[in-house]
Amino acid sequence: MKRLGLMLFALALNATAAFAQNTAVLWSAFDQGFAMPQSSSTMVKSVAGQAFVGFAQAPSTHHEAGFLAGIRSDSSGSSTSGVIVYSRTGTSRPSVWMRATDGSFDTMVVDTAAWPRLSHNGRYILFHKTTSGNPTLNTNMSFYDLQTRRDTLLFATGDYLVCYDWFSDDYHIAFDQVCSMMMMNRDRTGITTLYSSCYDDAPVVRPGSWALAHHNNQGLVVTDSLGVNRRQIPNTQAGDYWASWSPDGQWIAFVRIVNDTLHNYYKIHPDGTGLTALTSFTTTQAVFYNGGAWTPDGSKIVVAGSINHVRGLYAIATDGSRGKALLPGTAGVTVDFVGNVTGNITIPLTDVDEKNRALPTQYKLEQNYPNPFNPATTIEYELPSSAHVQLRVYDLLGREVTTLVNEVQTAGYHSVVFDASKLASGVYFYSLEAGKFTQTRRMLLIR
């Protein structure tokens, strides 16, 4: 097969050792060479901090991967270089891709594969080996070794298997199967049922722990170590899907499905407090697909989506400002799953729902909508500058019912959802304190 050329790509993992850009590196510097007949004396050019390379051949445009020896990842979250690990649905079959967070490359890594999860050390990719547009119909779980360029079937079943995730040791794996949440080891040993409960799908592991979050037919679920103390997260509901943990493990982002053409992104604490709308589409076509992953600095979530019928990779602000942006070069790409983001993203995000409106010039607390409401309502407010914000709800007697927000927030337009499903009908008040600004409004809950 005729070799067309080498394409060098940086992995989106910050390296402790780095090669200066365009340094000539011997092929033998790679733990494993990749496409033959490359010799150990072949020289290739590196990218600063490079840990990953891709290789293309004709006529199949086959892509290979390899690791530079002695390079390890740094999860400090300070790197602006990195990769987005995602999958595309093709006209004939799906495939797993890696795209640089700065857009400098975008290359296929595993063919006939979907829904990838990259290990923390950057070596292994969990995926569905499938030719189907719906990977769950294939009901198997495999992993691809970027170093040896081999895939291994981990678990095959004749029934439903949605998704999976790595524990922090990159050896243990959590996954769902029919009516059970399970775990196993990378060497295909230790298959264990953590607990049995139907409709529990798509587990994600809390960073640095053995805790899980996932969705079911009633909302989101969280557990302590290895499935212990399984509990439904308050203020989540049927139609909430695809949980993803923030890097510090304090937040869970998820998709809320309003209808087939209208989805919104939210975040919430594992105890059910702090429910915050990250997008607030009401009439605009907005659909978010499977997966979703936070940037290492926690400022954004990268998702597969379609907004105003433009499909691609989108970045969404996590601070409640409702900022979002289509990643350059991804318009029209049939992305269906985002598994990991290993570097930060610096592109500006704007509130496209409001036609990129300018920052507010004064503090303002809007009337909640809908009002009257049952059981949930949205409260919006504006901040002309960063401030410590407290948003509290009181009953008619002035007793505090709940604190919706208590944190420093950036300037912009913010919103939060108040769920009163456990409260009695009646008049309630919500009060915003931001710096020296205070404003209170009235709302009515009707059962």
Buried (B, 14 or more C-beta within 10 A) or exposed (E): EEEEEBEBBBBBBBBEEBBEEEBEBEBEBBBBBBBEEBEEEEEBBBBEBBBBBBBBBEEEEEBBBBBBEEBEBBBEBEBBBBBBBBBBBBEEBBBBBBBBBBBEBBBBBBBBBBBBBBBBBBBBBBBBBBBBEEBBEBBBBBBBBBBBBEBBEBBEEEEBBBBBBBBBEBBBBBBBBBBBBBBBBBEEEEBEEBBEBEEBBBBBBBBBBBBBBBBBEBBBBBBBEBBEEBEBBBBBBEBBBBBBBBBEBBBBBBBBBEEEBBBBBBBBBBEBBBBBBBBBBEEBBBBBBBBBBBBBBBBBBBBBBBBEEEBBBBBBBBBBBBBBBBBEEBEEBBBBBBBBBBBBBEEEBBBBBEEEEEEBEEBBBBEBEEBEBEBBBBBBBBBBEBBEBBBBBBBEEEEEBBEBBEEEBBBBBBBBBBBBEEBEEEEBBBBBBBEEBEBEBEBBBEE
